[in-house]
Amino acid sequence: MLRVLVASLLLPAVAVAAPQLSVGFGEVDVSPKIGAKPVYMAGFGHDRQAKKVHDPIMARAVVLTDGTKKIALVSVDVVGLFFPVIESVRKQLKGFDYVCVSSTHNHEGPDTLGLWGRTPFTSGIDPAYMTSVEAGIVKAVTDADKAKRAAVAKIGVVNGGDLLNDSRLPVVKHEELVAIRFDPAESDKPAKPLGILIQWNCHPELLGSKNVEVSADHVGYTVKHVRDKYGCPVAYFTGTVGGLMSSLKVPLKNARGEELKDGTFEKTEEFGVRVGKLAVKAVADSAAVSLVPFDIRTKAVLVPVENGLYRLAKQVGVLNRDMYPWTGDPHPKEWKPTLDAAKPVGIKSEVGFVKLGDLEIAAIPGEIYPELVLDKVQTPADPGADFPNAPTEPAIYPGMKGKHKMLIGLANDELGYFIPKRQWDEKKPYCYGLKQSQYGEVNSCGPDAAKVICDTFRSLATGK
């Protein structure tokens, strides 16, 4: 034994290669074809049929590797994509340790959830279009993978609060815009970046409920402004948009000093350009960041569905996804779907924690309120709240210990709003002396959904 030990000590040390970041970008136009079949537009009322495509709906992918693990981050200019769609996409992509497909939550694109058809009882989904969206996502990721090059990164953060309207009390905004610039590793002074990733927290809905032209809303203009500035691919990701972070009613004037109106392409373009300018400022102020090595943690989660409208939508076939018996356990050992939505049920989804060197990313499957991200849940609760004594959920950002933080919303699913339970307000008397309830609960799985999501994320982030 002693001879073996001595011999092993005399052997030359095996060099372990340091992690090396590589990145590639890819994008594919996944706009619907306007023709014989109606294209129902998502995000507002029913039977809003598209007349033309004003600007393209895109799937944009960023593929990153540290030399050992490989991941893809994808953003699609649609209102949302359900988890089964992402599971299908993942089956078509081999060799990835993690694929995260999010949506910008665009309210001016085609219905990809089925909730905005001709009537409340008919789905607005075109199955053929959904197949083309999946194919576009796969191609965008494949193209990005092929385009990978060794890279270095810089990260910058700016405050964009002036371009956010919080349409629900209490006013709590997630104001940070994050921009990551990727440059070729082999060049001290690159002519142009390999690509730029933008993450911001706002509903793309400026064109409003009367628009009948398919558009990416402000996102397309933001991406174009940054791409034109740097001559490189740009990917835009939506973050914390619950609460409700909106572009509507944000005051903007044109170059002539005239007030721009919601529901117009003029205001939408101006807004998108201003967000683009914020991103340019973030890039200009950016500092070097290490994005290796990777650590990826995900967990399947069962989210209780207490929303009667969601259950009804499931029963009439508008909400086309499996539901599972809810017994109070968000992490069941077995997943057996049920057809009985009259009993307590839940929806299977996924929460993710992604650590890229000094950057930590929360992958949240819906529209989370800023209060739950920034640890700003109202305390004490307003006396009119339905559950004023509910304990506060563990906030997302305080559970993250990295030097830099970022949140991708609608990540791998769209479960609607995650609302702090002590701010839930459906019953009289209403909070803040209001005469009617505020908007939000109608598009949430229920008052206990936020706790399930936040608890699951905290366990992933802490490894406990």
LUMFIVEX-147134 format. One line per field, with one value per residue (C-alpha): residue in three letters; z, x, y. Coordinates in nm, 2 decimals, m for minus. Layout:
<nodes>
residu ALA;... $
w Z;... $
u X;... $
v Y;... $
</nodes>
This chain:
<nodes>
residu MET;LEU;ARG;VAL;LEU;VAL;ALA;SER;LEU;LEU;LEU;PRO;ALA;VAL;ALA;VAL;ALA;ALA;PRO;GLN;LEU;SER;VAL;GLY;PHE;GLY;GLU;VAL;ASP;VAL;SER;PRO;LYS;ILE;GLY;ALA;LYS;PRO;VAL;TYR;MET;ALA;GLY;PHE;GLY;HIS;ASP;ARG;GLN;ALA;LYS;LYS;VAL;HIS;ASP;PRO;ILE;MET;ALA;ARG;ALA;VAL;VAL;LEU;THR;ASP;GLY;THR;LYS;LYS;ILE;ALA;LEU;VAL;SER;VAL;ASP;VAL;VAL;GLY;LEU;PHE;PHE;PRO;VAL;ILE;GLU;SER;VAL;ARG;LYS;GLN;LEU;LYS;GLY;PHE;ASP;TYR;VAL;CYS;VAL;SER;SER;THR;HIS;ASN;HIS;GLU;GLY;PRO;ASP;THR;LEU;GLY;LEU;TRP;GLY;ARG;THR;PRO;PHE;THR;SER;GLY;ILE;ASP;PRO;ALA;TYR;MET;THR;SER;VAL;GLU;ALA;GLY;ILE;VAL;LYS;ALA;VAL;THR;ASP;ALA;ASP;LYS;ALA;LYS;ARG;ALA;ALA;VAL;ALA;LYS;ILE;GLY;VAL;VAL;ASN;GLY;GLY;ASP;LEU;LEU;ASN;ASP;SER;ARG;LEU;PRO;VAL;VAL;LYS;HIS;GLU;GLU;LEU;VAL;ALA;ILE;ARG;PHE;ASP;PRO;ALA;GLU;SER;ASP;LYS;PRO;ALA;LYS;PRO;LEU;GLY;ILE;LEU;ILE;GLN;TRP;ASN;CYS;HIS;PRO;GLU;LEU;LEU;GLY;SER;LYS;ASN;VAL;GLU;VAL;SER;ALA;ASP;HIS;VAL;GLY;TYR;THR;VAL;LYS;HIS;VAL;ARG;ASP;LYS;TYR;GLY;CYS;PRO;VAL;ALA;TYR;PHE;THR;GLY;THR;VAL;GLY;GLY;LEU;MET;SER;SER;LEU;LYS;VAL;PRO;LEU;LYS;ASN;ALA;ARG;GLY;GLU;GLU;LEU;LYS;ASP;GLY;THR;PHE;GLU;LYS;THR;GLU;GLU;PHE;GLY;VAL;ARG;VAL;GLY;LYS;LEU;ALA;VAL;LYS;ALA;VAL;ALA;ASP;SER;ALA;ALA;VAL;SER;LEU;VAL;PRO;PHE;ASP;ILE;ARG;THR;LYS;ALA;VAL;LEU;VAL;PRO;VAL;GLU;ASN;GLY;LEU;TYR;ARG;LEU;ALA;LYS;GLN;VAL;GLY;VAL;LEU;ASN;ARG;ASP;MET;TYR;PRO;TRP;THR;GLY;ASP;PRO;HIS;PRO;LYS;GLU;TRP;LYS;PRO;THR;LEU;ASP;ALA;ALA;LYS;PRO;VAL;GLY;ILE;LYS;SER;GLU;VAL;GLY;PHE;VAL;LYS;LEU;GLY;ASP;LEU;GLU;ILE;ALA;ALA;ILE;PRO;GLY;GLU;ILE;TYR;PRO;GLU;LEU;VAL;LEU;ASP;LYS;VAL;GLN;THR;PRO;ALA;ASP;PRO;GLY;ALA;ASP;PHE;PRO;ASN;ALA;PRO;THR;GLU;PRO;ALA;ILE;TYR;PRO;GLY;MET;LYS;GLY;LYS;HIS;LYS;MET;LEU;ILE;GLY;LEU;ALA;ASN;ASP;GLU;LEU;GLY;TYR;PHE;ILE;PRO;LYS;ARG;GLN;TRP;ASP;GLU;LYS;LYS;PRO;TYR;CYS;TYR;GLY;LEU;LYS;GLN;SER;GLN;TYR;GLY;GLU;VAL;ASN;SER;CYS;GLY;PRO;ASP;ALA;ALA;LYS;VAL;ILE;CYS;ASP;THR;PHE;ARG;SER;LEU;ALA;THR;GLY;LYS $
w 0.00;0.09;m0.25;m0.44;m0.24;m0.31;m0.68;m0.71;m0.56;m0.81;m1.11;m1.31;m1.22;m1.47;m1.59;m1.56;m1.82;m1.68;m1.78;m2.10;m2.19;m2.55;m2.68;m2.99;m3.10;m3.34;m3.44;m3.65;m3.78;m3.64;m3.76;m3.84;m4.20;m4.24;m4.49;m4.50;m4.13;m3.87;m3.65;m3.30;m3.12;m2.75;m2.44;m2.43;m2.54;m2.75;m3.13;m3.21;m3.55;m3.71;m4.05;m4.13;m3.99;m3.91;m3.78;m3.72;m3.43;m3.35;m3.16;m3.03;m2.88;m2.68;m2.64;m2.38;m2.27;m2.00;m2.18;m1.97;m1.96;m2.24;m2.20;m2.42;m2.33;m2.57;m2.59;m2.82;m2.90;m2.78;m2.49;m2.33;m2.39;m2.17;m2.01;m2.24;m2.54;m2.38;m2.30;m2.66;m2.77;m2.53;m2.68;m3.02;m2.88;m2.79;m2.59;m2.37;m1.99;m1.98;m2.22;m2.09;m2.33;m2.22;m2.38;m2.39;m2.29;m2.61;m2.62;m2.99;m3.13;m3.20;m2.92;m2.81;m2.49;m2.63;m2.41;m2.67;m2.93;m3.10;m2.77;m2.41;m2.48;m2.79;m2.81;m3.02;m3.09;m3.44;m3.39;m3.72;m3.61;m3.27;m3.46;m3.66;m3.34;m3.19;m3.52;m3.51;m3.15;m3.23;m3.54;m3.35;m3.08;m3.34;m3.53;m3.21;m3.12;m3.45;m3.41;m3.08;m3.03;m2.73;m2.55;m2.26;m2.11;m1.95;m1.75;m1.69;m1.50;m1.53;m1.37;m1.61;m1.36;m1.56;m1.84;m1.60;m1.48;m1.19;m1.25;m0.92;m0.57;m0.38;m0.62;m0.62;m0.94;m1.05;m1.22;m1.32;m1.69;m1.73;m2.04;m2.10;m2.38;m2.53;m2.71;m2.89;m2.64;m2.88;m2.95;m2.72;m2.92;m3.10;m3.39;m3.27;m3.00;m3.07;m2.93;m2.65;m2.40;m2.26;m1.96;m1.86;m1.66;m1.86;m2.03;m2.41;m2.46;m2.58;m2.90;m2.69;m2.74;m3.07;m3.27;m3.54;m3.68;m3.55;m3.39;m3.13;m2.97;m2.82;m2.80;m3.18;m3.17;m2.87;m3.03;m3.36;m3.18;m3.00;m3.30;m3.53;m3.26;m3.23;m3.55;m3.36;m3.26;m2.97;m2.75;m2.52;m2.22;m2.00;m1.63;m1.34;m1.50;m1.23;m1.00;m1.27;m1.47;m1.78;m2.06;m2.09;m1.95;m1.95;m2.06;m2.38;m2.62;m2.98;m3.11;m3.17;m2.80;m2.88;m2.63;m2.78;m2.74;m2.62;m2.90;m3.17;m3.35;m3.31;m2.93;m2.93;m3.15;m2.93;m2.62;m2.77;m2.88;m2.53;m2.38;m2.64;m2.53;m2.17;m2.29;m2.47;m2.15;m1.96;m2.21;m2.20;m1.82;m1.81;m1.63;m1.69;m1.54;m1.52;m1.64;m1.57;m1.44;m1.47;m1.20;m1.31;m1.07;m1.17;m1.00;m1.11;m0.91;m0.88;m0.84;m0.69;m0.92;m0.72;m1.00;m1.11;m1.45;m1.52;m1.41;m1.63;m1.92;m1.86;m1.86;m2.18;m2.36;m2.39;m2.15;m2.31;m2.05;m1.79;m1.43;m1.13;m0.79;m0.54;m0.19;m0.05;m0.17;m0.44;m0.52;m0.55;m0.61;m0.89;m1.16;m1.25;m1.44;m1.34;m1.55;m1.25;m1.22;m0.97;m0.70;m0.58;m0.87;m0.97;m1.28;m1.33;m1.40;m1.34;m1.14;m1.22;m1.06;m1.30;m1.18;m1.45;m1.26;m1.09;m1.24;m1.08;m1.28;m1.15;m1.40;m1.29;m1.48;m1.49;m1.40;m1.05;m0.86;m0.78;m0.41;m0.42;m0.60;m0.40;m0.06;m0.05;0.04;0.22;0.59;0.77;0.51;0.42;0.65;0.34;0.22;0.21;0.40;0.60;0.84;0.58;0.63;0.36;0.10;0.08;m0.17;m0.48;m0.48;m0.11;m0.17;m0.44;m0.32;m0.65;m0.73;m1.01;m1.03;m1.31;m1.34;m1.65;m1.63;m1.81;m1.81;m1.95;m1.87;m1.82;m1.50;m1.48;m1.18;m0.86;m0.60;m0.24;m0.04;0.21;m0.09;m0.23;m0.26;m0.42;m0.14;0.01;0.18;m0.09;m0.01;m0.01;0.01;m0.35;m0.46;m0.66;m0.66;m0.86;m1.16;m1.11;m0.92;m1.23;m1.41;m1.12;m1.03;m0.67;m0.35;m0.26;m0.59;m0.49;m0.18;m0.38;m0.64;m0.39;m0.16;m0.45;m0.57;m0.23;m0.19;m0.53;m0.46;m0.12;m0.21;0.08 $
u 0.00;0.29;0.45;0.13;0.08;0.44;0.41;0.08;0.25;0.53;0.29;0.27;m0.03;m0.32;m0.40;m0.77;m0.89;m1.04;m1.40;m1.43;m1.74;m1.88;m2.19;m2.40;m2.72;m2.99;m3.33;m3.63;m3.94;m4.24;m4.51;m4.85;m4.98;m5.29;m5.52;m5.80;m5.79;m5.86;m5.57;m5.70;m5.49;m5.41;m5.40;m5.73;m6.08;m6.22;m6.26;m5.99;m5.89;m5.57;m5.59;m5.22;m4.87;m4.72;m4.38;m4.25;m4.30;m3.96;m3.80;m3.46;m3.21;m2.89;m2.68;m2.41;m2.15;m1.88;m1.70;m1.88;m2.25;m2.45;m2.78;m3.02;m3.22;m3.50;m3.75;m4.06;m4.27;m4.60;m4.83;m4.71;m4.63;m4.74;m4.50;m4.60;m4.49;m4.15;m4.13;m4.19;m3.92;m3.67;m3.72;m3.62;m3.30;m3.02;m2.71;m2.84;m2.82;m3.10;m3.34;m3.54;m3.81;m3.98;m4.22;m4.21;m4.58;m4.67;m5.04;m5.04;m4.95;m5.14;m5.32;m5.08;m5.26;m5.61;m5.78;m5.87;m6.08;m6.40;m6.59;m6.49;m6.58;m6.37;m5.99;m5.80;m5.51;m5.42;m5.24;m5.05;m4.92;m4.81;m4.62;m4.44;m4.36;m4.20;m4.00;m3.89;m3.77;m3.57;m3.41;m3.32;m3.15;m2.98;m2.85;m2.73;m2.55;m2.37;m2.28;m2.10;m1.77;m1.54;m1.65;m1.61;m1.90;m1.99;m2.30;m2.47;m2.78;m2.98;m3.30;m3.60;m3.87;m3.98;m4.10;m4.30;m4.66;m4.77;m5.14;m5.22;m5.18;m4.95;m4.70;m4.40;m4.19;m3.90;m3.71;m3.39;m3.30;m3.02;m2.80;m2.52;m2.27;m2.08;m1.75;m1.51;m1.26;m0.97;m1.00;m0.89;m1.09;m1.37;m1.53;m1.87;m2.02;m2.12;m2.45;m2.64;m2.90;m3.16;m3.39;m3.66;m3.98;m4.28;m4.60;m4.57;m4.92;m4.90;m5.09;m5.40;m5.71;m5.83;m5.52;m5.57;m5.22;m4.98;m4.68;m4.41;m4.53;m4.24;m4.01;m3.94;m3.85;m3.62;m3.44;m3.40;m3.26;m2.99;m2.91;m2.87;m2.64;m2.41;m2.46;m2.51;m2.79;m3.00;m3.23;m3.49;m3.63;m3.93;m3.89;m4.11;m4.43;m4.69;m4.82;m4.88;m4.58;m4.73;m4.63;m4.99;m5.04;m4.67;m4.65;m4.45;m4.41;m4.28;m4.00;m4.26;m4.36;m4.70;m4.84;m4.84;m5.15;m5.18;m5.29;m5.08;m4.77;m4.61;m4.61;m4.52;m4.21;m4.11;m4.15;m3.95;m3.67;m3.65;m3.62;m3.35;m3.17;m3.18;m3.02;m2.75;m2.68;m2.66;m2.41;m2.20;m2.18;m2.12;m1.83;m1.66;m1.84;m1.74;m2.03;m1.85;m1.88;m2.25;m2.48;m2.83;m3.10;m3.47;m3.76;m4.10;m4.38;m4.75;m4.93;m5.28;m5.55;m5.83;m5.94;m6.29;m6.25;m5.93;m6.11;m6.41;m6.17;m6.02;m6.36;m6.48;m6.15;m6.03;m5.74;m5.58;m5.33;m5.33;m5.44;m5.34;m5.50;m5.40;m5.34;m5.13;m4.80;m4.64;m4.38;m4.57;m4.38;m4.62;m4.79;m5.12;m5.36;m5.72;m6.02;m6.22;m6.16;m6.44;m6.21;m5.89;m5.64;m5.31;m5.10;m4.76;m4.49;m4.12;m3.91;m3.54;m3.23;m2.94;m2.60;m2.36;m2.05;m2.13;m2.48;m2.78;m3.10;m3.44;m3.66;m4.02;m4.31;m4.55;m4.60;m4.46;m4.54;m4.23;m4.32;m4.23;m3.90;m3.78;m3.91;m4.16;m4.49;m4.70;m4.66;m4.89;m5.15;m5.43;m5.73;m5.94;m5.72;m5.88;m5.59;m5.43;m5.26;m5.11;m4.73;m4.51;m4.36;m3.98;m3.87;m3.68;m3.39;m3.29;m3.26;m3.00;m2.64;m2.46;m2.30;m2.55;m2.91;m3.17;m3.52;m3.67;m4.05;m4.29;m4.00;m4.11;m4.48;m4.74;m4.94;m5.06;m5.01;m4.82;m4.98;m4.87;m5.14;m5.17;m5.24;m5.52;m5.83;m6.15;m6.40;m6.55;m6.43;m6.17;m5.82;m5.72;m6.09;m6.16;m6.51;m6.42;m6.14;m5.83;m5.72;m5.51;m5.68;m5.89;m5.57;m5.40;m5.41;m5.51;m5.39;m5.16;m4.97;m4.71;m4.60;m4.55;m4.34;m4.14;m4.08;m3.96;m3.73;m3.58;m3.50;m3.33;m3.13;m3.01;m2.97;m3.19 $
v 0.00;0.24;0.17;0.25;0.57;0.68;0.60;0.79;1.10;1.08;1.07;1.39;1.60;1.58;1.93;2.02;2.26;2.58;2.64;2.83;3.02;2.99;3.15;3.15;3.33;3.22;3.35;3.23;3.41;3.22;3.46;3.31;3.31;3.52;3.35;3.10;3.02;3.29;3.39;3.47;3.73;3.68;3.89;4.08;3.98;3.70;3.68;3.94;3.82;3.93;4.11;4.12;4.08;4.42;4.30;3.95;3.72;3.58;3.29;3.40;3.16;3.19;2.88;2.88;2.62;2.62;2.33;2.07;2.17;2.32;2.52;2.71;3.01;3.09;3.38;3.38;3.68;3.52;3.55;3.23;2.86;2.58;2.33;2.04;2.24;2.29;1.92;1.85;2.09;1.94;1.59;1.73;1.88;1.64;1.71;1.99;1.99;2.25;2.42;2.71;2.84;3.16;3.41;3.78;3.78;3.97;4.07;4.13;3.79;3.47;3.28;3.01;2.91;2.86;3.12;3.38;3.20;3.30;3.25;3.18;2.82;2.77;2.75;3.00;2.76;2.65;2.32;2.36;2.69;2.55;2.28;2.56;2.74;2.43;2.38;2.74;2.71;2.40;2.56;2.88;2.67;2.45;2.76;2.92;2.60;2.60;2.96;2.91;3.09;3.13;3.44;3.69;3.87;4.20;4.28;4.61;4.72;5.04;5.17;5.19;5.28;5.59;5.35;5.13;5.18;4.97;4.93;4.77;4.90;4.89;5.04;4.82;4.81;4.59;4.87;4.70;4.64;4.39;4.37;4.11;4.18;3.88;3.95;3.72;3.58;3.60;3.98;4.26;4.52;4.34;4.52;4.41;4.18;3.82;3.91;4.09;3.96;4.20;4.12;4.36;4.36;4.49;4.37;4.42;4.54;4.90;4.84;4.75;4.55;4.70;4.63;4.36;4.35;4.09;4.25;4.19;4.51;4.72;4.42;4.42;4.79;4.74;4.46;4.65;4.96;4.76;4.54;4.85;5.01;4.72;4.52;4.19;3.95;4.06;3.84;4.00;3.82;3.92;3.91;4.02;4.14;4.07;4.34;4.47;4.60;4.77;4.99;5.13;5.48;5.56;5.92;5.97;6.26;6.26;6.48;6.76;6.75;6.59;6.34;5.99;5.77;5.41;5.17;5.33;5.20;5.55;5.52;5.15;5.23;5.52;5.32;5.03;5.27;5.41;5.07;5.00;5.32;5.19;4.87;5.06;5.26;4.93;4.80;5.12;5.10;4.72;4.55;4.22;3.92;3.55;3.33;2.99;2.73;2.63;2.49;2.40;2.29;2.23;2.07;1.96;2.12;2.07;2.41;2.40;2.53;2.70;2.93;2.82;2.97;2.76;2.45;2.52;2.59;2.25;2.08;2.24;2.17;2.53;2.47;2.17;2.03;1.76;1.83;1.61;1.54;1.80;1.65;1.94;1.80;2.01;1.74;1.41;1.09;0.99;1.19;1.05;1.28;1.32;1.41;1.52;1.90;1.93;1.79;1.97;1.97;2.11;2.17;2.02;2.28;2.34;2.59;2.65;2.79;2.85;2.97;3.09;3.18;3.51;3.53;3.36;3.32;3.24;3.06;3.13;2.97;3.27;3.63;3.69;4.00;4.23;4.21;3.84;3.90;4.20;4.11;4.39;4.22;4.47;4.45;4.47;4.38;4.61;4.54;4.47;4.18;3.84;3.68;3.96;3.72;3.49;3.45;3.61;3.39;3.35;3.62;3.52;3.76;3.74;3.36;3.42;3.47;3.55;3.88;3.93;3.83;3.80;3.66;3.50;3.51;3.28;3.03;2.70;2.77;3.04;2.98;3.34;3.57;3.47;3.70;3.74;3.57;3.85;4.09;3.86;4.07;3.92;3.98;4.30;4.52;4.58;4.71;5.07;5.18;5.08;5.01;4.70;4.45;4.51;4.31;4.01;3.72;3.63;3.52;3.34;2.97;3.07;3.23;2.94;2.93;3.19;3.00;2.68;2.85;3.06;2.76;2.55;2.81;2.88;2.50;2.50;2.81;2.70;2.33;2.23 $
</nodes>
